[in-house]
Amino acid sequence: MKVPLLDLRAQYAPIREDVLTAVTRVCDSQHFVLGPEVEALESAMAALVGATAAVGVSSGTDALLAALMALGVGPGDEVIVPAFSFFATAGSVARLGATPVFVDVEVDTLTLDPEAVRRAVTPRTRAIMPVHLYGLCADMDALGEVARTAGVPLVEDAAQAIGATCGGRAAGALGLLACFSFFPTKNLGGFGDGGLVTTSDPALAARVRLLRNHGAEQRYHHRVVGGNFRLDALQAAVLAVKLPHLAGWNAARRAHAHQYARLFADAGLVGTLALPPEPAGRLHVYHQYVVRVPRRDHVRAHLAERGVSTEVYYPVPLNRQECFATVTRDRPGCPVAERAAGDVLALPVHPGLAEAQLRHVVACVAEALS
Ligand SMILES: Cc1ncc(COP(=O)(O)O)c(C=O)c1O
């Protein structure tokens, strides 16, 4: 039996006609960059998140970059980021000449540890950037308190967490600014790169809009130095077709996660494996279903032999990346992130999975550990 980590063809098949209609509409209009398709997506995303503004941009990476630029982050500034995330979280900080300050994550959720953040704040801290890793919001209540005390904003890296909630509010409405990715593999993925910034601060929304278009409101008149962070109409049109399906897809991911939990319990593996937690008040959307497993590489190889695709997000913590060697030289280590890098394993959890596939995955994990 084959169990792919992701099956985009299966997701596409039932919406194919709607997608092609939307793509045809854009082709017929010959309006390819920003414009009404992007504006429609922005309105729908602002409503979904519960923010007053959404600004479509060219990728999740550029969403982070534009959000930090809007805050004026630059050389001499520090931005606190988790040591365990996708590279862009820290890369966006470094690209602005600021210093990413790597802080360890919580043992259970693998999201930014609020107490460790409190210790890492300095007078140069300009922002704190929690990542809602794998689709679970960071502890935004505790982080909010730390941020308020420090007098610095929270910028959410919500790239993996569209549809997740914390305390009844959606990812994207929990920080001063929030950043989403529409990379094709995300819970809401385009047909190429795309991203979005949400905020309920009108001045910051205007700033991100300005920055995404080379800092120009009027063509060839540049108020600030921005970039080309614009979202394509084709991406927006595809995403707008997919958006109404997101809640159903996320519900299917959650159902699979809960079924995995039952199956692992039946197999007597709870305790051997650490399953992803669902802290009270936080709705997990399982962009990834990540277990912590002993002899991870052996288990992974066994699953591959038995047709089950898996992935390791992430094998190297950010504070151990070669490009940050000078930044981290005199800084404390991040032992939780470093341990996680050695034992995390993402199992297939995409909406198209069948019960028999979930059972096969669990049986193969059990075999590998027997
Ligand atoms: C946590 C996190 N931040 C940022 C990004 C960057 O998004 P993109 O790939 O759209 O640039 C990603 C996407 O992979 C991500 O997972």
The ligand as a Gaussian input file, in Angstrom:
#p B3LYP/6-31G(d) Opt

LIG

0 1
 C        7.029000      28.460000       9.333000
 C        7.207000      28.980000       7.948000
 N        7.550000      30.265000       7.772000
 C        7.707000      30.789000       6.557000
 C        7.534000      30.029000       5.424000
 C        7.828000      30.655000       4.093000
 O        6.771000      30.571000       3.198000
 P        7.057000      30.517000       1.607000
 O        7.570000      29.152000       1.303000
 O        5.690000      30.759000       1.033000
 O        7.994000      31.580000       1.274000
 C        7.157000      28.704000       5.543000
 C        6.916000      27.893000       4.351000
 O        7.440000      26.912000       4.018000
 C        7.005000      28.149000       6.840000
 O        6.678000      26.870000       7.013000

